Amino acid sequence: MFISFRAKVLVFGVMNTAKFIPYAFLGLFTLETPKLDLMLAPFALLGAWLGVKLHPKMPEKLFFALTYVLLSCTGAKLIWDGLT
């Protein structure tokens, strides 16, 4: 089934907005949060731009291999943090 790009963006936008309420109740947002968001925003835009430019140049097998390695590292770190 084909789902349009706009529908996907809308769904993810709604999901991320819905997550705001429980995160706020957990006290994850402070007065420093917007300041840090503004400081990191240029890096997010740079990363998105680089992704658009590099995507057509990267072989699919290399992309998935790199993704699996990085996900494995992230999973191992989360397990380590949970056990210690």
Phi and psi in degrees as a GROMACS rama.xvg file:
@    title "Ramachandran Plot"
@    xaxis  label "Phi"
@    yaxis  label "Psi"
@TYPE xy
-90.7752  126.062  PHE-2
-116.656  128.335  ILE-3
-67.7474  157.14  SER-4
-59.526  -41.6058  PHE-5
-63.4465  -38.0385  ARG-6
-65.3708  -40.5433  ALA-7
-63.2619  -44.3896  LYS-8
-61.2328  -42.3275  VAL-9
-62.7018  -45.4088  LEU-10
-61.797  -47.8429  VAL-11
-66.2017  -35.2527  PHE-12
-63.6106  -43.824  GLY-13
-64.7157  -42.9364  VAL-14
-62.2934  -44.5582  MET-15
-67.292  -35.5415  ASN-16
-66.0252  -40.5658  THR-17
-64.4263  -31.5928  ALA-18
-70.7262  -19.9785  LYS-19
-59.7007  -41.5727  PHE-20
-62.4758  -53.5865  ILE-21
-64.2389  -34.8408  PRO-22
-64.0341  -39.0509  TYR-23
-64.6588  -41.1564  ALA-24
-66.4795  -26.3309  PHE-25
-80.1078  -5.04511  LEU-26
77.5253  26.8024  GLY-27
-80.0472  -10.7701  LEU-28
-109.278  129.082  PHE-29
-125.216  -176.826  THR-30
-68.7773  -19.9006  LEU-31
-77.8523  -21.3253  GLU-32
-58.3546  -51.4365  THR-33
-63.1485  -34.3879  PRO-34
-64.2513  -45.4607  LYS-35
-65.8504  -38.4401  LEU-36
-58.1602  -44.7563  ASP-37
-66.9431  -35.6996  LEU-38
-67.4054  -35.3023  MET-39
-90.1247  -14.0489  LEU-40
-56.0369  -42.7567  ALA-41
-60.6314  -34.4569  PRO-42
-70.2657  -34.5106  PHE-43
-65.912  -43.3597  ALA-44
-65.1455  -41.0642  LEU-45
-62.6336  -42.8136  LEU-46
-63.5502  -40.8594  GLY-47
-65.3042  -43.1463  ALA-48
-63.3382  -44.623  TRP-49
-61.593  -39.8689  LEU-50
-60.7309  -42.2178  GLY-51
-65.2213  -40.7513  VAL-52
-73.342  -38.8282  LYS-53
-87.2763  -21.4091  LEU-54
-53.0889  -49.0612  HIS-55
-68.2939  -19.1666  PRO-56
-90.8968  -14.3923  LYS-57
-94.9305  128.939  MET-58
-63.831  143.247  PRO-59
-60.3536  -42.214  GLU-60
-62.9075  -40.8887  LYS-61
-64.6734  -42.1288  LEU-62
-58.458  -48.6012  PHE-63
-69.7273  -36.2481  PHE-64
-62.0844  -46.2568  ALA-65
-63.3241  -40.7999  LEU-66
-61.7542  -44.5843  THR-67
-64.5309  -39.638  TYR-68
-64.0841  -47.793  VAL-69
-66.3904  -38.682  LEU-70
-66.072  -36.9538  LEU-71
-65.1173  -41.9694  SER-72
-62.6089  -44.0779  CYS-73
-63.6199  -44.587  THR-74
-62.4451  -42.6078  GLY-75
-62.2185  -41.1477  ALA-76
-63.465  -42.7346  LYS-77
-65.6104  -40.0732  LEU-78
-64.6093  -44.6957  ILE-79
-58.5479  -46.8255  TRP-80
-60.7759  -37.6972  ASP-81
-69.4514  -30.9988  GLY-82
-85.6896  -20.4603  LEU-83
